[in-house]
């Protein structure tokens, strides 16, 4: 019987493991992939973090290199692997969880390979980026062009010389559209205006100010988070003003070979890319009381409100604007581990075993929860 089982060894799972490692509890991370790097290897090749390296570290290990630069996809993947190796977390890779079943004294967790684990608590840290959200438009089922989600996009070469529409108003939509516009004729189709945020404000990186806001657990009151902000040095705004890509209101419907624009004209389109975000994908929790009718966790600040002993880390807007990012997941993980300890009634026992330098963290716990 484990004390805690963590589902997922990406940034959310690793940050949770960091805080659990201090407690002396027996825990294990189950990772579906063959390496602890989350979904990062699947993203498009040119992807860069929206935050500089100086604001993109997990707890206990700084992101290497120039703190002012925005690291790329492969750098983040390597950092997560190095992080797991540095702290020697107990991780079992190639272990996809297919079912979590609450029991009287904890949980039974089943993997696709047929392994069964028993744990007193479970932390779901499988990430928010594994179920693409693809909106539906009239006529979409008859469209014969190339239709894909940004999670399937890798690079611009296959679209060279094509007519492409990118749907979305966030960082990924703008980045992909501007990259494609170097080789294709591209429109960025949006339902709302793009909200640019300066990369620097009053001489400081904009994330300096966001990090101050992150100290307030208000993310659940701000469901849009900062994902709708487009961080820009001026490059993207200039590209849009120059019409490469151009920007228009999103189309009304599909034709068999293109789209019907809001102004009434129809245009042939070779490819439509939806950069429209993601939904949680938690099929292993189906059949439990953990999810609402739309498949979203019933939780507050990462603590399940319907299944005792179940926790979440890495959900968008879980506590702060940065809950689903490298910048904010560490603080959320710490808060969840504190709640987990209270749930296991181990506050005093665990704190007494901690290294003295970690005692300040324990002293912040709710002593009223100690049994």
Secondary structure, 3 states (H helix, E strand, C coil): CEEEEEECCCHHHHHHHHHHHCCCCCEEEECCCCCCCCCHHHCCCCCECCCCHHHCCECCECCCCCCCCCCEHHHHHHHHHHHHHHHCCCEECCCCEEEEEEECCEEEEEECCCCEEEEEEEEECCCCCCCECCCCCECHHHCCCEEEEHHHCCCCHHHCCCEEEEECCCHHHHHHHHHHCCCCEEEEEECCCCEEEECEECCEEHHHHHHHHCCCCCHHHCCCCCCCEEEECCHHHHHHHCCCCEEEECCCEECCCEEECCCCCEEECCEEEECCCECCCCHHHCCCCCECCCCCECEECCEECCCCCEEECCCCCCCCCCCCCHHHHHHHHHHHHHHHHHHCCCHHHHHHHCCHHHHHHHHCCCHHHCC
